[in-house]
């Protein structure tokens, strides 16, 4: 067979949001390099059920009761054509049908970030030459490197608008099973439908990079912004809107419940906090909650998010609106972009074929910290984007 394939290895013990950053980028790479996309599940992420595709599609998220974070079963909560390009299933059928030896079907692992110059400058149809199977394990959002490529098919990029690249790709990939969509529909009909909705994603606790978490003053600024948004909306409700509601998604559900109880009605003006949802359970149960949260955030009219919050990014990307980012205890920044942080601006500028025209194809906000990067990388990323912003001002 002459077909070429790209295998994306889904990281183990991860969240829905973190899984999608690398996957959406790899999906765009597959489109632009004319390779078939497959997904390889790491041992901790493999579905515990049958390997048959039909059986996987019929499995509901509620049927798995994982007892530790080692079982996420992402496959069980997405429908075709989402997370079901399975390398293992493909490999089994390939070997049985063509009689190849397993060692002849190995894939070459490619660090796409290390190969940034090729992604920006080369014809992606020729990437890795005749290598039939390449594997990508990067979890970074590297799609910006692809969207500036001079050889890219204009047809592909025209179908995926540069201002909504992440939203277009992730919304196509994320197709929840009926269990998820039914739960979201019930919540939406009960609380959100016929209302002006203010959604808040508050990543309160310390993160994996060693951050100290969100201060009380920063949390207070979240609610001040929600209050201001409710007052702005109060006099502008459309005839089909009954009122204003606030939905809060957080990693500290219990703590925020008590804080909201102490705020008083005036703190939120005409709005009322109708729901505060947080992470629950392990394995599939945890993944199920995260997916429901991301989906519910997508129904907001106004989005207020923590800096570099993966679930917040998914939510406001689904909305295709620019969020208000609470950068610190004093700064509420109205973002100029609905995209996740584009951490590869510096690499675009370092590419051998770089031209200033490339920057016009990117939608990014130089004032929002990078997603999922340690502080040192965030600082260098922001510095690179400041250089890009200054270059734009000079043009």
Phi, psi and omega in degrees: 000145182261357182295151177244150187228150169236127182255123175260123179271113180291125182295148180278157176049054185236178178259166177302313183297311182297327178295326188280337183296311178288324183292317180297322178294318180293325177298316177295321177300318179299317179298317187279337178263358181059043174251155176277133181270130173233156177242130175254124180271130174291163185305323183281349183250355183294142175297142182276355183267201181295151176277357179289133185299316181298318180295322178297321181293331184271355181283131179263151184299327184289349183279347181259130181237067181299148182249000178211168181288000183282348180239110180254331175050049180301327181302329189285349184243012176234145179261164168299147352264079181250265186261029188249023169273086189267122178296317183298315180294318179298315182299315179301315183289323178299309182297319181291325186276316186262347178073022178290153170283146185300324181292341179278354185251018181292156179248149179266121180283130181238126173273101187292331179291319177295334179261031186301325182296321178293320181295326181277321194252332189266163173288113186294341177295338180257006182298128182064021172055233183269007179301119189282323182236117172241148182240135177245129180243358182297138177257000179287159175272092185259011180304325179302328177297330182277323186289343177264359184299128184290334184266358185296146177295119179299330181298315180298312184290330177292331178283342181236094184304138183297330182283345181228033184303308184296317180298317182297315183288313184290324178294328177288322182286324185273100177235090187293154175293162182305329179303317181288310184296325179294318179296318179295318180298318180297316180295315182298316181294326183282320189245323193260329185297138179067022177231159169275123192249124173254118181254140181231129174246111185247103178273084194280317191279168179299144182261178185290346180272003177096008178296154184275357180092180185273130180286165178298323179294322179292321176297320179298323180295326175305309184288330175296317179295322177295320178296315179299318180296324180291322178293321179296323184280337189303318182272002184237021179293140177282162182303333182268005178256128184275327184186198183237133177229157179239131174245125180247125172249128186212164174263003179226068186300313183296317181297320181286329177302314181290324179295317180296323180297332181270350186288320185088155185297325184295337182295335179245011177058233183280351184270156174231139177283107184270340182202138171234116182244143180225178180292140180224142171073195182225169174056227182298324180299317179294314180299320179302314180297316180299318181293318177299319179297313180300321181292317181293322178300332181289354180263005183282154172268331176229137181240127177239119190228161172284154176298135173055035178270119183302314180294321177299320178298314179301317182296308184283339173291321177296327179286335186058037174236158180276127184276162166270121184255122178274094188288323180202199184289345187238349191239117171250109188257120174283108185294151177263004184218146175265007183272159167291163180305132180263093188282359185254016178302317179299320180291325176300316181292331181278348182296146184295336182259013187301138170221153183299335180296336180298325184295334180290346179271356185252144174246112182209161180239111184291352182262358182254128181301158182288152181282128168065016180257149175294161186306321181296321178290323178301316182296315180293324177297314181295324178297319179297319181288331174296320177297320179295320180295318179296323178297320178298320181293330181284336185288000000 
